[in-house]
């Protein structure tokens, strides 16, 4: 009888522990409960229950810890201070799959907050144990481990190197080949987080054969997986020409460009980013993108996208246009100038406007024909407005100014130049007047139009310092017209005529 009573006491205690950890795990799901739970000392109680003889209680305690640490970096730091991590690392090798999954979740929840927390996870010896979990039979355990490794690697190159040195890359690539979609997603994401830091990190991913397996997945129907695949390929491509060429050699085009029309906006953005990272390296890669019908695809993308999502497409167009006048014209004739102008005028993010200004400058700087396309879109007054606006950021002011100068130096379309003549600030005005001085002496019809449209009058109203470059251009323009015409449109000439009228004695003919 006494023995039965004793056993009942222990059974009640065991049930109470189970009820407790289940209740805490449920409460930890709500952010509003996190601080009160911490104040009540829940971390110490959960730490003691991690090694509970009942496996269900232990892994539920770990799950509750993970939820708490995931929602609050202060609690994550308390988890580290409470010396819980070594206990979790040990459990990854010794416990069952449910516990391993929960323990990996805690490590991920701690590592996600910042590099300091991620290093604490590494210092606790977690990497080898997590890599071993990637070799588990249960795909959910692999998934939890891959997720934790990605969160560790994402913070900086030192942590990513530690993940590489632990042998994670090869195992992550094996995980990509597993049938489970969620495991593929998280493994591709982890590879992206490793590759992003430097050419050496990307090379480590490439050396184990990641590109081929990633490229095979670009046509998957799962949008979330496509996001991670294109992200990883983009992170590999960004670092060097050689790495970008390896990605292209996996024959991702033209299939990748079709995903610029994907229904998932994150897939679209990641594809645009991949294209940007590839075509920025060389004229050959930019040509490859154009030859695969990339210009119309990018133009359609930046026409429909808005805000930050627009940025990689705009930059990709600018990178293509910077290399060669034929590539720039291929982008121009794909009707890229109109959406770039729209970005200048309607985007609220200054860095997106700055990118659009830069891209316009890259397209318009090659020849008078290129510059005319920019001028015809009425982009020049917008660039002037952005350069002179006190609300423009420093970067936007600089990019708008450089784009203006690049286009104006090639622009010989006089109506467009005349449209900015009265609004251009002094530092831009000299470039505008200089273009008139180049064209008017050799074009009689243009000279007549310049007079009748009021352009000559505007030039006479400009105040320039003697001997300045601006004054030299004005003198060159005036020399292209008869002196009496120049005099007629000079300021004050009408008053001079009126004064002559006051003292004029008409000759009366004899009756």
Secondary structure, 3 states (H helix, E strand, C coil): CHHHHHHHHHHHHHHHHHHHHHHHHHHCCCHHHHHHHHHCCHHHHHHHHCCCCCHHHHHHHHHHHHHHHHHCHHHHHHHHHCCCHHHHHHHHHHCCHHHHHHHHHHHHHHHCCCHHHHHHHHHCCHHHHHHHHCCCCCHHHHHHHHHHHHHHHCCCHHHHHHHHHCCHHHHHHHHHCCCCHHHHHHHHHHHHHHHCCCHHHHHHHHHCCHHHHHHCCCCCCCHHHHHHHHHHHHHHHCCCHHHHHHHHHCCCCCHHHHHHHCCCHHHHHHHHHHHHHHHCCCHHHHHHHHHCCHHHHHHHHHHHCCCHHHHHHHHHHHHHHHHCHHHHHHHHCCCHHHHHHHHHHHCCCHHHHHHHHHHHHHHHCCCHHHHHHHHHCCHHHHHHHHHHCCCCCHHHHHHHHHHHHHHHCCCCCHHHHHHHHCCCCHHHHHHHHHHHHHHHHHCHHHHHHHHHCCHHHHHHCCCCCCCCHHHHHHHHHHHCCCHHHHHHCCCCHHHHHHHHHHCCCCCCCCC
